[in-house]
Amino acid sequence: MDYKVKDIGLAKEGEKLVRWAEQHMPVLMGIRKEFEKERPLKGIRIAACLHVTKETAVLIETLKKGGATVALTGSNPLSTNDGVAAYLAKNGIHVYAWHGNHDKYYWCIEQALKINPQITMDDGGDLVTTLHTKRQDLIKGVMGGTEETTTGVNRQRAMEKNGILRYPIIAVNDAMTKYLFDNRYGTGQSSIDGILRATSILLAGKKFVIAGYGWCGRGLAMRARGMGAHVIITEVDEIRALEAAMDGFEVMPMEKAAKIGDIFVTVTGNKHVIDAKHMEKMKDGAIVANSGHFDNEINVDWLEKNAVEKKEIRNNVMEYKLKNGRKIYLLAEGRLVNLAAAEGHPSEVMDMSFSNQALAVKWIVENHGKLENKVYKVPEELDREVAKRKLAAMGIKIDKLTREQIRYMREWKEGT
Ligand code: 9W4
């Protein structure tokens, strides 16, 4: 049994986390039950490059219960939970991952590929890319792969366009039960969670400025309002700005918001959304955080160069004293506050993405003979199946169209 983790002795701690996640992932656990009975992945070898989290462990064990042999490597050096990695290694998964693994990141991917995978599961596309560059010899044995994130799907779509993609990929990221929920409810809640864990401040009555009104911004605004904050949105897109205004939020340019905000969160996907000219105008004690994908939404370099004093106040809170005498508090070095200071998407959200993953793997095994070397959407019936099962798990029933209503919808002649 081959693996490499930080400390196999951490398995018991990891197991507690995984059991907790299982409690909150009813759809995936339901799929696990079926997999145990039907063994749809019997004898299938899977290499996965995913964030080694408690939720990922629930997915990996589900694949194993379905009959698969799994090798797992981390998809980011900072996202591996060493307890979870140890727990999986102890339970028959070939895990190559430890927290802070910057130097041996690609070595770990190579180890995972030793399984000679028939299926790849990626989060960001590093497995697919490694197979297409360094390990082309393994490609003939691959039936297909899945991809969890936008970044990965973009990379693989580019490969398809250039005619170099050599096996089919299912874009789990693009499933409705994934993208319609994770940014809004996952990032929305976990960003607040990260800010509160880092600072323990009261949100009620605070001026909470959100840069960007995409899915993350909408989720965050909804939750901040729920906590009693006065929410201000800044936008560059007129339609989104209008939407924010009609959702009942105050909308204004960042230059104006900078002067009045207590807390600032960037979720735009663009750079230097909070820049020198904004920070110079902020009130003493302003808190600044980022939940957008890259860590350049806040001009941290400027802060670093122009602060006259810098002090770590508590974990994930850095105080910068500016020349004007005012202090600004930067959370988690301007990296994603929901990941660095909290635990990312709650398990209930990951339940839906990872159920799509599990069903997509089964679908590839059943259909790979008919597939071309293209990026496919998750078949709509699987996507809807995940939604149905989530509703059932939540105890929610919905109506069905009557035969007459179906006929009415198809009928174009019947009007007013
Ligand atoms: N985690 C991550 C990334 C950077 C990072 C403190 C600053 C993404 C998706 C899922 O990227 C992920 N930087 C850190 S901690 C950290 C964590 N620091 C430390 O100083 C730098 C990541 C998917 N996911 C969930 O969201 C929940 N379960 C999941 O599997 C996980 C992690």
Boltz pocket constraint, residues with backbone or C-beta under 6 A from the ligand:
constraints:
  - pocket:
      binder: B
      contacts: [[A, 51], [A, 53], [A, 54], [A, 55], [A, 56], [A, 76], [A, 78], [A, 79], [A, 332], [A, 333], [A, 335], [A, 336], [A, 339], [A, 340], [A, 341], [A, 343], [A, 344], [A, 345], [A, 346], [A, 350]]
      max_distance: 6.0
